[in-house]
Amino acid sequence: MSDPIAALNSAEEAFREVEAERDEVGEDTVSTVAKAYDDLTDLFDRYEESATGTGDFKAYVEFQDAVADLVGGLPEEFPHRDAFETALDTLDKRRLSEDDFAAAREALAPAASVARLPAEREDALQAYRDARKDAARRKKSVEERIAHLERLVELGEADLDAPVDRLREPIESYDEGVREAFAAFRDEESARTVLDFTVAADQFPLVDLDAPPSELLDFVRSSPAGEEPVPTLLSYADYSTSKLDHYVDEAAELKRQVATRRTYLERLDGEPLTVGWPPPSADDLWWRSRELVSLVSRFAPADVVARLRDVRALTRDDDYERLRTAAVARERLGPDERERLAAGDVADELADLRAERDALGEALTAYLDR
């Protein structure tokens, strides 16, 4: 992997060299020479084909006059005026060839080196900005890796013999109950009621239950078919239009709205209302369960809501974070991670990464954003 600090240092040095060269020549001089050079080489590009050999005599005359006017109009003290005059002398012939144009361009080399400075500066500046972005991206990547390894170390210090069932049993009991309750709610209540519930759930930011597509929602709210349960609507969508006409008034519209949103309806389940295992931090679970109580109580039996309240009460247990850390460690620490922790490999990598993070931070502070 390339060294982003070395690349940034090199890019800064290259930019300063171009800046110093431009400052030595003078910004006004650079602009003046660049314009004259661009004007003359533009004439070369426009007339080289038509003014060479036995080509268009009119074009040849126009070209000679244009070059003479441009060079003759340069002030006596114009920087690199001699290069422009040499180019003019090279082209002062009765017949021109491609070699003459090449020689004229070569004669303009001193002016070209000045004329290129603005573009070279812009390229060097872009290279510097890119190198700085690369260093910033690397620093972010290193910080993310450090956070991951620090969590690994924390998990490695967990008490793997801790009685995590004190958390698992009430959480799994609630999760199982809410899945079953939502399945019954989805299968038995009207599609209108179910989708209205998902809309209400969308107002709770800690509950990730997707709201329905707007057209589907409008359909179940306005059509009598919306009074049917979701499984019935899905079955209807499989009927032929002629058969469906016997069951609903808007057969074609039902097929269009339901069949095209089948994936959403089939995937609609109670999983977003569960806590999951291993559980989140105490604060996260406390706030999320507060929102869940408001939602789950709208469709679930009282005993499921009571289980959720029991889960919420766990977050006030002084042992919650210790037990949670043990649960996460059991789930996430495989043999390889445990071996690396025991061997000290994780600690060594952390030390290297922290040193790299600090060096990158110092470099980004020293090399300012331009």
C-alpha positions in Angstrom: 0.0 0.0 0.0 1.4 3.4 -0.9 2.3 5.8 1.9 -0.3 8.7 1.9 1.9 10.9 4.0 4.8 10.5 1.6 2.4 11.2 -1.3 1.1 14.3 0.3 4.6 15.5 1.1 5.6 14.9 -2.5 2.5 16.7 -3.9 3.1 19.7 -1.6 6.7 19.9 -2.8 5.7 19.7 -6.4 3.1 22.5 -5.9 5.6 24.7 -4.1 8.1 24.3 -7.0 5.5 25.4 -9.5 4.4 28.3 -7.3 8.1 29.4 -6.8 8.7 29.3 -10.6 5.6 31.3 -11.3 6.5 33.9 -8.6 10.0 34.2 -10.0 8.7 34.9 -13.4 5.9 37.1 -12.1 2.1 36.4 -12.4 1.5 39.2 -14.8 4.4 38.1 -17.0 3.1 34.6 -17.1 -0.4 35.7 -18.2 1.1 38.0 -20.9 3.4 35.4 -22.3 0.7 32.6 -22.1 -1.7 34.7 -24.1 0.8 35.5 -26.9 2.0 31.9 -27.0 -1.6 30.6 -27.2 -2.5 33.1 -29.9 0.5 32.2 -32.0 0.2 28.4 -31.6 -3.5 28.7 -32.4 -2.5 30.3 -35.7 -0.1 27.3 -36.3 -2.9 24.8 -35.6 -5.4 26.7 -37.9 -3.1 27.2 -40.9 -0.6 24.4 -40.9 -2.5 22.1 -43.2 -3.6 24.8 -45.7 -0.5 27.0 -45.7 2.1 24.2 -46.4 3.5 22.9 -49.7 1.5 23.9 -52.8 -1.7 24.4 -50.8 -4.0 27.4 -50.6 -1.9 30.5 -51.5 -4.5 32.7 -49.9 -4.3 30.8 -46.7 -0.5 31.1 -46.8 -0.7 34.9 -47.2 -3.2 35.2 -44.4 -1.1 33.1 -42.1 2.1 35.1 -42.9 0.4 38.4 -42.3 -1.3 37.2 -39.1 2.0 35.9 -37.6 3.9 39.1 -38.6 1.2 41.3 -37.1 1.2 39.3 -33.8 5.0 39.2 -33.4 5.5 42.7 -34.6 2.9 44.0 -32.1 4.8 42.6 -29.2 6.5 45.3 -27.0 10.3 45.6 -27.3 10.7 44.5 -23.7 8.3 41.6 -24.1 9.6 38.5 -22.2 11.0 35.9 -24.6 10.4 38.2 -27.5 13.5 36.7 -29.2 11.8 33.3 -29.2 8.7 34.7 -31.0 11.0 36.5 -33.5 13.0 33.3 -34.1 9.7 31.5 -34.8 8.7 34.3 -37.2 12.1 34.0 -39.1 11.7 30.3 -39.3 8.4 30.7 -41.1 9.5 33.6 -43.4 9.8 31.5 -46.5 8.2 31.4 -49.9 7.0 27.8 -49.3 6.3 26.2 -45.9 6.6 22.6 -44.8 5.5 20.6 -41.8 9.2 20.7 -40.7 9.1 24.5 -40.7 6.1 24.5 -38.4 7.9 22.0 -36.1 11.0 24.2 -36.0 8.9 27.2 -35.2 7.3 25.4 -32.3 10.7 24.4 -31.1 11.9 28.0 -31.3 9.0 28.9 -29.0 10.2 26.5 -26.3 11.3 29.2 -23.9 8.0 30.9 -24.1 6.2 27.6 -23.9 7.8 26.8 -20.6 6.3 30.0 -19.2 3.0 29.6 -20.9 2.5 26.2 -19.4 2.9 27.4 -15.8 -0.8 28.1 -15.2 -1.8 24.6 -16.3 1.1 23.1 -14.4 0.1 25.0 -11.3 -3.5 23.8 -11.7 -2.4 20.2 -12.2 -0.1 20.4 -9.2 -2.8 21.9 -7.0 -5.3 19.2 -8.0 -2.6 16.5 -7.3 -2.1 18.1 -3.9 -5.8 18.2 -3.1 -6.2 14.5 -4.2 -3.2 13.5 -2.0 -4.8 15.3 0.9 -8.1 13.6 0.4 -6.4 10.3 0.2 -4.7 11.0 3.5 -8.0 12.0 5.1 -9.7 8.9 3.8 -6.9 6.7 5.1 -7.2 8.4 8.5 -10.9 7.7 8.6 -10.3 4.1 7.6 -7.6 3.7 10.3 -9.9 5.3 12.9 -12.7 2.8 12.0 -10.3 -0.1 12.2 -9.1 1.2 15.6 -12.7 1.4 16.9 -13.3 -2.2 15.7 -10.2 -3.5 17.4 -10.8 -1.6 20.6 -14.3 -3.2 20.7 -12.6 -6.6 20.0 -10.3 -6.0 23.0 -13.3 -5.1 25.2 -15.1 -8.2 24.1 -11.9 -10.3 24.8 -12.1 -9.1 28.4 -15.7 -10.1 28.8 -16.7 -12.8 31.3 -17.8 -15.5 28.9 -19.2 -17.5 31.8 -21.6 -14.7 32.8 -25.3 -15.8 33.1 -26.5 -14.2 29.9 -29.7 -16.2 30.0 -30.9 -13.5 32.4 -31.2 -11.3 29.3 -31.7 -13.9 26.6 -34.8 -15.6 28.0 -37.0 -12.5 28.5 -35.8 -11.0 25.2 -36.4 -14.2 23.2 -39.8 -14.6 24.9 -40.9 -11.1 23.8 -39.4 -11.5 20.3 -41.3 -14.8 19.7 -44.5 -13.3 21.1 -44.4 -10.1 19.0 -43.6 -12.1 15.8 -46.7 -14.3 16.4 -48.9 -11.4 17.4 -47.9 -9.4 14.3 -48.4 -12.4 12.0 -52.0 -12.8 13.4 -52.6 -9.1 13.0 -51.4 -9.1 9.4 -53.4 -12.2 8.5 -56.6 -11.4 10.2 -57.1 -7.6 10.2 -58.0 -5.6 7.1 -55.2 -4.6 4.8 -56.3 -1.0 5.5 -55.7 -1.4 9.2 -52.4 -3.1 8.8 -51.0 -0.5 6.4 -52.3 2.3 8.5 -50.3 0.8 11.4 -47.1 0.8 9.3 -47.7 4.4 8.5 -48.0 5.2 12.2 -44.8 3.2 12.8 -43.0 5.4 10.4 -43.3 8.2 12.9 -41.1 6.3 15.4 -37.5 6.7 14.2 -36.1 3.9 16.3 -38.5 1.3 14.8 -37.4 0.3 11.3 -40.8 -0.8 9.9 -41.1 0.3 6.3 -44.1 2.4 5.3 -46.1 1.1 2.3 -45.8 2.5 -1.3 -48.0 5.5 -1.5 -50.2 4.2 -4.4 -50.8 0.9 -2.6 -51.8 2.8 0.6 -54.2 5.1 -1.4 -55.7 2.0 -3.0 -56.5 0.1 0.3 -57.8 3.2 1.9 -60.2 4.1 -0.9 -61.2 0.7 -2.3 -63.7 -1.7 -0.6 -61.0 -4.4 -1.3 -58.9 -2.7 1.4 -61.2 -4.2 4.0 -59.9 -7.7 3.1 -56.8 -9.1 5.0 -53.5 -8.9 3.3 -53.3 -12.7 2.4 -56.7 -12.4 0.7 -55.5 -9.5 -1.4 -52.4 -11.5 -2.4 -54.6 -14.4 -3.4 -56.9 -12.1 -5.4 -53.8 -10.8 -7.3 -53.2 -14.3 -8.6 -56.8 -14.6 -10.0 -57.6 -13.9 -13.7 -59.3 -10.6 -14.2 -62.5 -12.3 -15.2 -62.5 -14.5 -12.1 -61.6 -11.5 -9.9 -64.6 -9.6 -11.2 -66.8 -11.9 -9.2 -65.1 -10.8 -5.9 -64.3 -7.1 -6.3 -65.4 -4.1 -8.3 -62.0 -2.9 -9.3 -60.3 -6.1 -10.5 -57.8 -4.5 -12.9 -56.8 -1.9 -10.3 -56.4 -4.4 -7.6 -54.1 -6.6 -9.7 -52.1 -3.6 -10.7 -51.6 -2.3 -7.2 -51.2 -5.5 -5.3 -49.3 -7.7 -7.8 -46.7 -5.0 -8.4 -46.2 -4.5 -4.6 -46.3 -8.2 -3.7 -42.8 -8.2 -2.4 -43.6 -5.5 0.2 -46.7 -7.3 1.4 -45.1 -10.7 1.6 -42.1 -9.4 3.5 -44.2 -7.5 6.0 -43.6 -9.2 9.3 -42.9 -8.4 13.0 -39.1 -8.7 12.8 -38.6 -4.9 12.9 -40.5 -4.9 16.2 -38.2 -7.4 17.9 -35.2 -6.7 20.1 -32.8 -9.3 18.6 -29.8 -11.1 20.0 -27.3 -10.0 21.1 -29.3 -7.0 22.4 -28.3 -3.3 22.0 -26.8 -1.1 24.7 -29.0 -0.3 27.7 -29.7 3.3 26.6 -30.5 2.2 23.0 -32.8 -0.5 24.2 -34.6 1.7 26.8 -35.4 4.4 24.2 -36.4 1.9 21.5 -38.6 -0.2 23.9 -40.3 3.0 24.9 -41.4 3.5 21.2 -42.1 -0.2 20.8 -44.6 -0.2 23.7 -46.6 2.5 22.0 -46.7 0.5 18.8 -47.0 -3.1 20.0 -49.9 -2.2 22.3 -52.0 -1.3 19.2 -52.2 -4.9 18.0 -50.6 -7.4 20.4 -52.2 -9.2 23.4 -51.5 -7.7 26.9 -49.1 -10.5 27.8 -46.8 -9.6 24.8 -46.8 -6.0 25.9 -46.0 -7.1 29.4 -43.0 -9.1 28.2 -41.8 -6.0 26.4 -42.0 -4.0 29.6 -40.0 -6.7 31.4 -37.3 -6.4 28.7 -37.3 -2.6 29.2 -36.8 -3.1 32.9 -33.7 -5.1 32.2 -31.9 -1.9 31.1 -32.0 -0.6 34.7 -30.2 -3.7 36.0 -26.7 -2.8 37.1 -25.4 -6.0 35.5 -27.0 -5.3 32.1 -23.9 -4.0 30.2 -21.7 -6.7 31.7 -24.1 -9.4 30.6 -24.7 -7.8 27.2 -20.9 -7.6 26.6 -20.6 -11.2 27.4 -23.5 -12.1 25.0 -21.9 -10.0 22.2 -18.5 -11.7 22.9 -20.0 -15.2 22.7 -21.7 -14.3 19.4 -18.9 -12.4 17.7 -15.6 -13.7 19.0 -14.6 -16.7 16.8 -11.6 -18.9 17.3 -9.4 -16.7 15.1 -10.2 -13.5 17.0 -9.6 -15.2 20.4 -6.3 -16.6 19.2 -5.2 -13.1 17.9 -6.2 -11.6 21.2 -4.3 -14.2 23.2 -1.2 -13.9 21.1 -1.1 -10.1 21.4 -1.5 -9.6 17.7 -4.5 -7.3 18.2 -2.6 -5.1 20.7 0.3 -4.8 18.2 -2.0 -3.8 15.4 -3.7 -1.3 17.6 -0.3 0.3 18.5 0.7 0.5 14.8 -2.7 2.0 13.8 -2.7 4.6 16.6 0.7 5.7 15.5 -0.4 6.0 11.9 -3.6 7.8 12.9 -1.5 10.4 14.9 1.0 10.8 12.0 -1.9 11.3 9.5 -3.5 13.9 11.8 -0.2 15.8 12.1 0.2 15.8 8.4 -3.3 17.0 7.7 -2.8 19.8 10.2 0.5 20.8 8.6 -0.7 20.5 5.0 -3.6 22.9 4.9 -6.6 22.5 2.6 -6.1 24.6 -0.5 
